[in-house]
Amino acid sequence: MGMVFGKIRVETPKYDVVSSNNDYEIRQYPPAVVAEITYDPAQLKNDKDAGFPILAGYIGVFGKAQNTKAESIAMTTPVITKAPPSENIAMTAPVVTKSGGEMVTMGFILPSTYVKAEDAPRPVDERVVIREEEGKKYAVVTFSGVAGEKVVAEKVKKLNEFLERDGCKAAGDFVLARYNPPWTLPPFRKNEVRIPVE
């Protein structure tokens, strides 16, 4: 019942608040190990969240874990959704889900017990990639409700305006972080838009 009202009972990433104001926070996140899948929603019933059941299968949410050790891995939050990087830009930060037909990358941050990518069991599904994400500084705005494209676009626009106003330079594209399952009542959902900053 707690998840319907937004109660989060799983591990979330630790971070340090570098600065905070009424509009956003600057946070420093440590390195993490991430399980990711990149896909074209058009090939998966036009579902931008189609990566979720594949990643959930990898960690064992639906029964036997779909990894080479059949090792169940604890669910963490948030789920990160982003557009994959272009081929000439190294992948260093999550971005956000794009509209239909464009590639999407969805990621689960693995529990902090996995320090290196090789510590995590290898996925059975070759579409799932395990990688290390370096520590990063983000400007973050938190909001409730459904994280639809229009809402997210408005949050990104406003956050970019705040950063420009404050002389803070963005260092990449934005990330959408969603903390709750879809059955959580919208007013109790926790979402974040994060923009990496220098």
Disulfide bonds with the S-S distance in Angstrom:
none
